[in-house]
Structures are given as C-alpha cells and as structure tokens.
Amino acid sequence: MDRNNELLTNLDKLHTTELGVERIKRNLSLSTDDVVEWCRTRTESADAVITRKGKNWYVNVEGCIITINAYSYTIITAHKEKK
C-alpha cells in the first residue's frame, strides 16, 4: 500500500487531545473549535504534500505543517511553515 494512501484511508481515525487542540489553535491562530475537522480537510486537499518520517506523518499544506502520529493517528501539533 502506498504510504500516502495509508494516511488518507485512515482519516476517520484522526483525533487529538485537549492540549493538542489548544496548541494547534495557538500555533495557527485558528478561531475554529473543531481542529480535527480543520486538519482532516487540509490533509485530504489536493494541494497537501504528505510525507512520512519515522513514526510521524507530516502534512505540508497552505503554509502550515501538521504532524500526525503514524500508529495512533493522533494529531500531535501543527505550526506555520518557516520561510
């Protein structure tokens, strides 16, 4: 199975912790409370570049990088891409 497809086929398992929600909202200056849905939408975007390094997936899209654990599908963090 293509590793990019592995993440995309398991988007329904995507989740994060309460602290993760706060961290992502702060790092990206988001006003939405549904951070998981925000990340899911960006991940399945045609513009998303998905790579896997070790135990994490990295989704580079719209000037930000979303870090997702490859085994539990937990969104660890997201931050703006450094220019």
C-alpha positions as CSV (number, residue, x, y, z in Angstrom):
1,M,0.0,0.0,0.0
2,D,1.2,3.5,-0.9
3,R,2.1,5.2,2.4
4,N,0.3,8.4,1.4
5,N,-2.8,6.4,0.8
6,E,-2.4,4.8,4.2
7,L,-2.9,8.1,5.9
8,L,-5.7,9.2,3.6
9,T,-7.6,5.9,4.0
10,N,-7.5,6.3,7.8
11,L,-8.6,9.9,8.1
12,D,-11.7,8.7,10.1
13,K,-9.3,7.7,12.9
14,L,-7.8,11.2,13.1
15,H,-8.0,12.7,16.6
16,T,-6.1,14.8,19.1
17,T,-6.0,15.6,22.8
18,E,-7.5,18.7,24.6
19,L,-3.9,20.0,24.9
20,G,-3.4,19.3,21.2
21,V,-6.5,21.4,20.3
22,E,-5.2,24.4,22.3
23,R,-1.6,24.0,21.0
24,I,-2.8,23.9,17.3
25,K,-5.2,26.8,17.8
26,R,-2.5,28.9,19.3
27,N,0.2,27.9,16.8
28,L,-2.0,28.6,13.7
29,S,-4.2,31.4,15.2
30,L,-7.3,29.4,14.5
31,S,-10.7,30.5,15.7
32,T,-12.5,27.2,15.0
33,D,-13.1,24.7,17.8
34,D,-13.2,21.7,15.5
35,V,-9.4,21.4,15.0
36,V,-9.6,17.8,14.0
37,E,-12.0,18.6,11.1
38,W,-9.9,21.5,10.1
39,C,-6.8,19.3,9.9
40,R,-8.7,16.5,8.1
41,T,-10.0,18.9,5.4
42,R,-6.4,20.2,4.8
43,T,-5.0,16.7,4.8
44,E,-7.3,15.5,2.0
45,S,-6.8,18.6,0.0
46,A,-5.3,18.1,-3.5
47,D,-2.5,20.6,-2.5
48,A,-1.4,18.6,0.5
49,V,2.1,17.1,0.4
50,I,2.2,14.1,2.7
51,T,5.5,12.5,3.8
52,R,6.3,10.0,6.5
53,K,9.5,10.2,8.6
54,G,9.8,7.5,11.2
55,K,6.7,7.4,13.4
56,N,5.1,10.6,12.1
57,W,3.2,11.8,9.1
58,Y,3.9,15.4,8.0
59,V,1.2,17.2,6.0
60,N,2.5,20.3,4.3
61,V,-0.4,22.4,3.1
62,E,-1.4,26.1,2.9
63,G,1.8,27.3,4.6
64,C,1.5,25.1,7.6
65,I,2.8,21.7,8.7
66,I,0.5,19.2,10.5
67,T,2.3,16.4,12.4
68,I,0.3,13.2,12.9
69,N,1.4,10.0,14.7
70,A,1.5,7.2,12.2
71,Y,0.3,4.5,14.5
72,S,-2.4,6.2,16.6
73,Y,-3.4,8.9,14.1
74,T,-3.2,11.5,16.8
75,I,-2.6,15.0,15.6
76,I,0.4,16.0,17.6
77,T,0.9,19.6,16.6
78,A,0.6,22.0,13.7
79,H,2.6,25.1,13.0
80,K,3.2,27.7,10.4
81,E,5.9,26.8,7.9
82,K,9.1,28.7,8.4
83,K,10.1,30.7,5.3
